[in-house]
Every structure is written in structure tokens, then in C-alpha cells.
Amino acid sequence: MEIEQQINRVADRYREQGYEVVVHPGPDALPPFAKDFKVEILAKRPDSNVLASVKADARAFETDRELSMLAEAIGKHPSWRYDVFAVGPSEAPPQPEYEREATELTDQQITEALDAAERLYQHGYAPQAVIAAWAAAESAMRHRIRAQGGKAAWGAAPRGMLSELVSSGVLSRDNYTKFRDLSHLRNIIVHGFAVPEIDPSVVPFLTNTARQLLADAKALNQAS
């Protein structure tokens, strides 16, 4: 199967980095805190231990209910990390023109977008402020993940990015839950449904968290 070929390719990458790898590890091979979860790859070496989930596409991570629980469990063990891979087909379809032209926001542009979201909220445009703040927060997540050596570009699913940030200790489980709940609010707004009353804490939470992620990313980049 195609996904199995992709899993084996990911496993080979870990082997090239000196890891001992088990593909589709069973409960007996997994560490005690992860025995009840399913992962595609277990990779171990003296200085690093990894559990990795490999899915056919980013949507598979969105529907995986165990993802956040596994990320939280791994986040409690500093000697372990959680990697996620949305491998897709071997031959990807041609990239649409608008995707090829998409460029990442700069730090300054993210800051300006967050400022704009706060102004929208102050002037009574709460739904628009949520969308603007969410978009800027996603960009800040990508900046933070890349700063810590991860990969996040066009198509990176918010749920997958949040899980990676939780597993690396950047975000708390509570923050993950808030983002997950707010993703439903975001979907209600962008898909044109009646918007429920928006709690006053929503926009400040998004903008403050995004600013912190951006500041952390800048500090890591300067230190490297």
C-alpha cells in the first residue's frame, strides 16, 4: 500500500540519523505512558526518543481524536518527543497558482495583522476580529515551529501544529483545548452561519498567544 511505503520512507530517515526504529510498534514495545495509543513509528537512540504518527494527509490528523491526548502524554516526558508527518501521495497533483504565489507573512506583517484584529474588536466587529486574529495566530504557529527545527508551510493543519507545540512544551493542554474550541467558532463564521455571542476573552487570547509565539520564534532564531 502507498501509505506503508511512505511510513517506511519516514522510518528510513530516522535510521539515517542513527535511530533504532520499530515500525507499527505494539504495546510491548511502547513506553508505559503510550501503551494505549497507536503510532506508526518508534525511534530510539541514546540522546533522543521519538514516537511518530504518519498519515496520508493533513485531514487525517484533524479527525484523529487521540492525537491531542497522545501529545499531552508525551509532553510530560522530556526525554521523548512527538513527530507528525502528513506524507500525501508520492506524486502530488500540480500546485494551484494561488498556492505557488503564497508567501509567508513577516514578523512585522503578523504584528500588524494582530493590531488590526484588536482594532476591529474595539470597534464592534467581533466576528471579523476573530478571523483576523486566527489567521495571524496560524502564521505565528508556523514561525514558532520552524524556529524549533520543525516543518510548517502551506497546508499545515492547525490541529497538527497545535499538537506539535503541545508535545514540545510550548503550549499548555489548556491552550490546546481553547484553540480547538475556537476552531469551531472560526468555522461557523467563515462558512456563513449565525454567529453565537463571542466571549470577550476570545480575541485577546488569540492575539496574546500569537504575540508570544512570535516572540519565542524570534528569540530562538537569534540564538541559533
C-alpha positions, 0 to 999 in steps of 0.5 A: 500500500502507498501509505506503508511505503511512505511510513517506511520512507519516514522510518528510513530517515530516522535510521539515517540519523542513527535511530533504532526504529520499530515500525507499527510498534505494539504495546510491548514495545511502547513506553508505559505512558503510550501503551494505549495509543497507536503510532506508526513509528518508534525511534530510539537512540541514546540522546533522543526518543521519538514516537511518530504518527504518519498519515496520508494527509493533513485531514487525517490528523484533524479527525484523529481524536487521540492525537491531542491526548497522545501529545499531552502524554508525551509532553510530560516526558522530556526525554521523548518527543512527538513527530507528525508527518502528513506524507500525501501521495508520492506524486502530488497533483500540480500546485494551484497558482494561488498556492505557488504565489503564497508567501509567508507573512513577516514578523512585522506583517503578523504584528500588524495583522494582530493590531488590526484584529484588536482594532476591529474588536474595539470597534464592534466587529467581533466576528471579523476580529476573530478571523483576523486574529486566527489567521495571524495566530496560524502564521505565528504557529508556523514561525514558532515551529520552524524556529524549533527545527520543525516543518510548517508551510502551506497546508499545515493543519492547525490541529497538527501544529497545535499538537506539535507545540503541545508535545514540545512544551510550548503550549499548555493542554489548556491552550490546546483545548481553547484553540480547538474550541475556537476552531469551531467558532472560526468555522461557523463564521467563515462558512456563513452561519449565525454567529453565537455571542463571542466571549470577550476573552476570545480575541485577546487570547488569540492575539496574546498567544500569537504575540508570544509565539512570535516572540519565542520564534524570534528569540530562538532564531537569534540564538541559533 
